[in-house]
Amino acid sequence: MTNDNTTRKKASSVFFAAVMVISMVAVGFAAAPAAAVNSGDTVSLDDQLLNSDGTVTVGTSNNGGGSFDGSVLITYDNSDGNRVLVGAQDVSSDGNKDVTVEDTGGFPGEHEAHLSTASVSGLETGFGEEVTQNDFNTVVDSNTGYVGDRGDRALSSGSTFWQGQELGFEVADSQGIDEVQVRTVDDDDNIGTLVDEFSLEGANSDFGVLDTAGLDTGEYVVVNAANTSEALNFDGDGLSSTNSTGTSNSFEVTTQSLTTEFVDDSVASGDETDLDIDSNRASYEIDVSADGDLDDDELQTIFNTSDFGTISGVDDDDEITVQVETDGELATDFTDIEEGTYDFTFAVADSTAEDTASIEVTQEEDGELGLGDSVAVDQGGIASIMVTLDNTDTGTLVIGNEEDDGYQANVTIEDDEDDEVEVLFNTYAAGSGAANAEVVSTTDDDATVTLDGESSLTDILDSGTYDLAVGPNTNNSGVVRYDETLENPDTISSLSIQDRGETGLALWRTSESVQEDVTEELNDENESATVSLINSAVEGDLVTQTDTLAIDADGSSSDVLVHQLTAPGLQGALANASGGDIDDVETTTAFYDYLSTNNSQYESNDDAIAADSDRLEAVFELQNPGANEPSTSIDLNEDISDSTAFSNVFTVVYDDASSNYYIVTDVDALNEEVSEDIEDGDEYEVQFNVQDARLLDLLEEDDGDAVEEAYLENSATFSATEAEGEFDNEDAIEVTNAEEQTITGTTNVAPGTEFNVRVRSDDDASTSFIINDEDVAVSADGTFSATFDLSDAAVNDTFTAEVRQAAFTAESDGTVVEQVSDAEAAFEVSELNPQDVTATVGDALTITATVENTGDAEGTQTVEFRVGGNAVASQDVTLEAGGSTTVEFADVDTSGLDAGEYEHGVFTDDDSQTATLTLEDGGDGSDGSDGSDGSDGSDGSDGSDGSDGSDGSDGSDGSDGSDGSDGSSGETDDGTPGFGALVALVALIAAALLATRRND
């Protein structure tokens, strides 16, 4: 914008011409540089708003065509008519220059821009001071312009402003407007009532500042006072070049909220507390004061924390300005603040928002450290030592005592929260020369733990009890501070390093869905939460112990194998293998690092410790190779290419409470990674053998055999079988045309395995349907159930049921019937024979019973003969409804049973009948007594009358009975227990009958 200030410019030219003449003889004149701004070069300063960054824009022109080195100076005339320097900037080329204004005392108002041949470094005048004669000796051109006050922000149409903000604006000359009004926008979106009216300022009446402090919340427009239907449109820099009728150029004024409150009623001098700030505005500056009770330096101490932004106005007495970047509880620091109650006022610098908060500052208390209960850890494990800091944010921890224990670790603790700190101490890495963070660390984000020094050890830290001592962090340096802590601790406790417990290996299986849940929980939460998830899955039969895995022939949905490796004390070795901070150890990665580490650094001169022996050996050994085939193995120490591949196959979760490592294994991914596939029919022995020479305290062992004997070997076996499944009532599924129809089946895949079941109508069905149940999961007993809404189907429609997206295939035909029969078979047991019976250990038993199907459907069940709760014989029985049969279990061997009483009986799925079986010890029987002589046979009877015959001859005497045979070892000749007397009786009767026949 061009100003009508020709007369002033001419006067200035005359003045500066005279100045240039005088400068030739001025005392202290500094010679101009060899290449500089020339006398023909010019400067211009257009009317403008102060820029948002506190600069004014000045135009410069190199009219001479030579070099252009010099400076631009900005001044204004004070009330005494003297020029005051407010800004200066060196220039090396012409064009527009944004010159920072260091003194705003002349705003809004006319300012002058001066082009000088000298550099800024040569100025005698400071910003805000009246200009000295010498500083204008080299001025070659000047120009005057009006700089309008930008206020807190430039007014722009469509924007929202906070009540209390001052909004600077400029109206273009072309608008021809000298006065403006501020008017409301009414409920009908029309220009409403008058709120304020004022004249524009500047040489051409172009500038104004709108104070929103008196405006209520709502929409407003700035209009031409001479034509109130014309609403001015302001761009983002506050310039209005156009206007329009209506309210489309409106802006909004809203009220900022502000509440402030200290979270504590009091704070000890030297401590921190939080100031809770809440506002509906994201970022702003607040002016902070305390009724004059605190000066600006003390206020700066309180609010100079990381939670607050830039602090300004420190040179203003009793008040500072603080940048607030966020709501919430923001830290304040009352170090060196005297005791007393202070009432703070918090006033937003550019709005009407304001609030107060009070706090009492009390006498600073002496700091003190405390220790939790005694700590116990397995040798090689990571100990958790809880340290409390009271009224201090730093302290000392000493672990052990060099004189008494041969080991000592000196630790410094710092905690910004003045709270409890968990110190982690790796008993495996202690004294080994490992990096400090591999020996001690902390789980607390706001604390730091530093190992200042420790004793050097050749072997692993011995088991035993070590003193723990804590004390303040005194000003004494070196070992003096730690000696003071040992001699005069605030608190003492103890660390007990225990001998490691037994190791072991158990195998479990689970489903892909549980594996995914474990991985997700580990990524989203932490290891402790993941252990809880695994334990819940075990309780819910979703993770079950097994020696069999169901394998998907397609290699996509096999059972997931879970190794439960119990290994007390292994935690420290894993952390040491991964390196870095103990608290940052990720168990799966650490496990791979440990598998990749051998004992080479512990190799002894006599080679008792093999350099290539893995610290943890992990092998899957095939137990049943084919005929003439060598046994093969999967060696996790060698066959997994890198940590990424390992993580794709394994997820390792550590349970600190039980020293269990759950190694969740994706069998399909393992098969892709290694050359030897786990497949149907394979039997594997899994071995996880701990061979870490340091962990096992073998570094001084010189006997190689003794080293190997000390290794902790752990193994378990599993067999792989092809995943299978089938529908119940295969090819005869019946459902009705109704909701909630179920189709069931069984499978050998892991409980919790999820898949889909689809029913699809056959081509000849009267209705067409395809229905999926996508939420089918296998129960703990291997059954599954799918539910469908078949209410749109018709009776006699046929369909095919199919398992989809599963490790197995299953398909069955089905029919929609009017009513599904709920008939069931029910097998009842009766007529157990014998019931209560006594026999000798080793006797063979024969048991019979009657089984009757009292149900209303044919059925097949397995009927068992059980002794002492264990099935010793069984047979499958099929009976039609109402049918019955006698089952016999013959020659049941009792030689494997001990003498004693047992419950024995016959069992079906629905019923049983039991009695008592008493087994006695067998021994050599005494010889049987001789049989008694047989009695004489009786005389023959007389013959019947007829012809006289001769008298019948007398009958012969009966032969003597034979001697009884020697007694056997408790068994009768026919081996039937409990029936010997009966057999003897039958023999006697037979002998008598034989004698009678002979007499006849």
Helices and strands as residue ranges (DSSP letters): H 6-23, E 42-44, E 48-49, E 55-61, E 70-77, E 83-91, E 95-100, E 109-116, G 120-122, G 134-136, E 139-148, E 153-154, E 160-162, E 166-171, G 173-175, E 179-185, E 191-199, E 207-211, G 212-214, E 218-224, E 227-234, E 239-245, E 251-254, E 258-262, E 266-268, E 272-279, E 284-289, H 296-303, E 311-312, E 319-324, E 328-333, E 340-348, E 354-362, E 368-371, E 375-378, E 382-390, E 394-401, H 402-405, E 407-415, E 420-426, H 436-439, E 440-442, E 447-454, E 464-472, H 479-487, E 491-498, E 504-510, H 512-524, H 527-539, E 544-545, E 548-551, E 560-566, H 570-578, G 582-584, H 587-595, G 600-602, E 616-622, E 633-635, H 636-639, H 643-649, E 650-655, E 660-666, H 667-673, E 683-690, H 704-710, E 715-722, E 725-727, E 733-736, E 741-747, E 754-761, E 770-777, E 783-788, E 798-804, E 811-817, E 827-833, E 837-840, E 844-853, E 859-867, E 870-879, E 884-893, E 900-907, E 912-920, H 980-999
